[in-house]
Amino acid sequence: MSARVKTNGGLKNPEVKRNSLKTLSKNLRAIFSTALFLVVLCLFLGASCSAPKKSSLKQGFLNPPDEYRPGVYWYFMDGNLSREAMTADLEAMKKAGLSWALFLEVNVGVPRGQVDFLSDRWQEL
């Protein structure tokens, strides 16, 4: 029976092994530092390139796209509606900068109007 002798990973000199680990550690630190620097640089450049200019931010605030403009709930009281009044309301909404209106026909105890909900006349309006 032969006795096996444990070695230090095939290296005869433990000092060589320590130096290899130090070199590996230095290399990994250098790679990590370089990668971190590149990531930070890309983030900085990307943010500075895509940041809106002050004037375009102000312009976007003063004149926002339609999907960001406010809207209103537009109530009609139980058949009390006319083409003239609806046109005047819509023009005023547009002038005020509103981009949408949710049309609602409600009965809240006011005297009944002449236009029945979903009637032919109602749909023409």
C-alpha positions in Angstrom: 0.0 0.0 0.0 1.4 3.3 -1.0 0.8 6.4 1.1 -0.5 9.5 -0.7 1.1 12.7 0.1 -1.0 15.9 0.0 0.4 18.7 -2.0 -0.6 22.3 -2.4 -2.5 21.9 -5.7 0.4 20.6 -7.6 2.6 23.5 -6.8 5.8 22.7 -4.9 6.3 26.2 -3.6 3.5 27.7 -1.5 4.8 31.2 -2.3 4.0 30.8 -6.0 0.4 29.9 -5.1 0.0 33.0 -3.0 1.4 35.2 -5.7 -1.0 33.6 -8.3 -4.0 34.4 -6.0 -2.7 38.0 -5.5 -2.4 38.5 -9.2 -5.8 37.0 -9.8 -7.3 39.3 -7.2 -5.7 42.3 -8.7 -6.9 41.4 -12.1 -10.5 40.9 -10.9 -10.4 44.3 -9.1 -9.1 46.0 -12.2 -11.8 44.3 -14.4 -14.6 45.2 -11.9 -13.3 48.8 -11.6 -13.2 49.2 -15.3 -16.7 47.8 -15.7 -18.1 50.0 -13.0 -16.5 53.1 -14.6 -18.0 52.2 -18.0 -21.5 51.7 -16.5 -21.4 55.0 -14.7 -20.1 56.7 -17.8 -22.9 55.2 -20.0 -25.5 56.3 -17.4 -24.1 59.8 -17.3 -23.9 60.2 -21.1 -27.3 58.6 -21.6 -28.9 60.9 -19.0 -27.3 64.0 -20.4 -28.2 63.1 -24.0 -31.8 62.3 -23.2 -32.5 65.0 -20.7 -35.0 67.4 -22.2 -33.9 71.0 -22.7 -35.4 73.6 -20.4 -37.2 75.3 -23.3 -38.8 72.1 -24.5 -39.9 71.3 -20.9 -41.5 74.7 -20.6 -43.1 74.4 -24.0 -44.4 70.9 -23.1 -45.9 72.3 -20.0 -47.5 75.3 -21.7 -48.8 73.2 -24.6 -49.1 69.6 -23.5 -50.0 66.7 -25.9 -53.7 65.9 -26.0 -53.3 62.7 -24.0 -52.1 64.8 -21.0 -54.7 67.5 -21.2 -57.6 67.6 -18.7 -61.1 66.7 -19.6 -64.6 67.1 -18.1 -67.7 65.1 -17.3 -70.4 66.7 -19.5 -73.9 66.2 -18.0 -77.1 66.7 -19.8 -80.2 67.1 -17.7 -82.9 64.5 -18.8 -83.4 65.5 -22.4 -82.7 69.2 -22.1 -80.3 69.6 -25.0 -80.0 71.4 -28.3 -77.5 71.5 -31.2 -76.7 75.2 -30.5 -76.0 74.7 -26.8 -73.9 71.5 -27.5 -71.9 73.3 -30.2 -71.3 76.3 -27.9 -70.2 74.0 -25.0 -67.8 72.0 -27.3 -66.2 75.2 -28.7 -65.7 76.6 -25.1 -64.1 73.3 -24.1 -61.7 73.4 -27.0 -60.9 77.1 -26.3 -60.2 76.2 -22.6 -57.7 73.5 -23.7 -59.8 70.4 -22.7 -59.1 67.3 -24.7 -61.9 65.0 -23.8 -65.5 64.9 -22.4 -67.4 62.1 -20.9 -71.0 62.5 -22.0 -73.6 61.7 -19.4 -77.4 62.0 -19.6 -78.9 62.2 -16.1 -82.2 62.6 -14.4 -81.8 64.6 -11.3 -85.4 65.9 -10.8 -85.3 68.7 -13.4 -88.3 69.1 -15.7 -88.1 66.6 -18.6 -86.7 67.9 -21.9 -87.9 67.2 -25.4 -85.2 64.9 -26.6 -85.5 61.3 -25.4 -82.3 59.4 -24.7 -81.0 57.4 -27.7 -83.9 58.6 -29.9 -83.4 59.4 -33.6 -83.3 63.1 -32.7 -80.8 62.5 -29.9 -78.5 60.6 -32.2 -78.7 63.4 -34.8 -77.4 65.9 -32.3 
